[in-house]
């Protein structure tokens, strides 16, 4: 049996879990680089019986799955993985397994981005490295309006922390009710009101047909010129071109982003160069304890499958 572990960017997969029950019966290959071309992905994975994927880094489309005759198991991390074509896997009789997940790392990163953006933390760090001293003026959170798109597991906790900072929290999503918002400590408003009133808009929605492109030029035009957009959910929820235009024209003060339309972010992308963008490389879930859950349970799932086969 041959097992491939994909997109182990930090080269930690084998250190984060006990793989001995797998290694005793299978040959494990770890890949630290990232492939985007479907033909290259197929060429790499052709020999493998098992593929372990880290979240949605390498999508396994129908085109790819149907061209991998040896593939029998996809061991994904997380509870579900929208980038795996499940009908194609089922047609081929390929089992797909998942692991446990918790939102804590993403909630914490959301607030790291909010604070980093509002207080110009990274600009000041760069300035002090080059001999500067107090080159900007930050903004306080107390008394500001936090607009939360989505009050699921993450949105509720982001709201709780916003209230602790003394912020007024308003919220909206397509299925939200006034009662849902009030239970979380937020005030339910319309979508337009949220973008008009918020000093910070933070996105906590699942990507779907309904939410793709939900934040576009019209919504961004409603925002205050002093407001900031935070996205730790999925890049495609925001119209990227419209956001670039809003940032370049200074229609909004800035954005703090952990997710993008294309990942890894292309080398020449404007988000890599914009001085009013705080960008991180989709690290919301990249934390040691969660990685141990991901790789530990993925290894256990593969070992259990080997027991059966």
Secondary structure, DSSP 8 states (H G I E B T S, - for coil): -EEEE---TTS-TTTSS--HHHHTTSEEEE--S----HHHHHHHHTT-SEEEE-TTSS-B-HHHHTT-TT--EEEESSS--TTB-HHHHHHHT-EEE-----SHHHHHHHHHHHHHHHTTHHHHHHHHHTT----------TT-EEEEE--SHHHHHHHHHHHHTT-EEEEE-TT--HHHHHHHT-EE--HHHHHHH-SEEEE----STTTTT-B-HHHHHHS-TT-EEEE-S-GGGB-HHHHHHHHHTTSSSEEEES--SSSS--TT-GGGT-TTEEE--S-TT--HHHHHHHHHHHHHHHHHHHHH-
